């Protein structure tokens, strides 16, 4: 087995301590969760005692860092004032609450320009970040690489670099690389991983890369469709995704699975990646 840090997306419906237990069941030492309903907007209160218990379990199990994912309804690059106000409110609420959670990163989709153009979209996202980030914020905020479907921002590394260049407290920002998204956006990580990472380093900087979403893709490279597949069941393939986890520029990062799975399936994939064999989890059950 290798020492890579890998986990999966977990439900936070039963609290933080329960997520630590689910992580243990799947063999994970990192995980991701939504800060609120991904298709909604209202955030429920978090139990401080639950978070304290989670902190003890996470320390004992060696869990961290973990990723908090903003809801899909967030669109900071929108030209609609109410939509931007909602994005600002969600950012402010989430960052305040996440300050209670040890070792957490906050990940969000940069948004869609809805026909206004890339430049207007990147400026809109930067504006929301500038209106919500403060010098006191200690939660790293990650822009996610996207597939580039429709008017989506982030399908080109240069669009993320543009946002970063416009944010005042840019030292608080990083990037989460999604393997399905970059593949669907046209970055051939199956055949040209080194070249893709060199492009990322030149346009954004590898020092900005803080996490990886490890997903296969149901679509061809450059399709701009964004449909995740289980590891080895898509067009990127298990071997190529395994190379991503073993690459010296990436192997120290937390890897989070967002494949279409339940806990048992995630446990299998985690075992497969750790042992470097696509059949390593075939005898595993929960």
Order of alpha helices (4+ residues) and beta strands (2+ residues): beta-alpha-beta-alpha-beta-alpha-beta-alpha-beta-alpha-beta-alpha-alpha-beta-beta-beta-alpha-beta-alpha
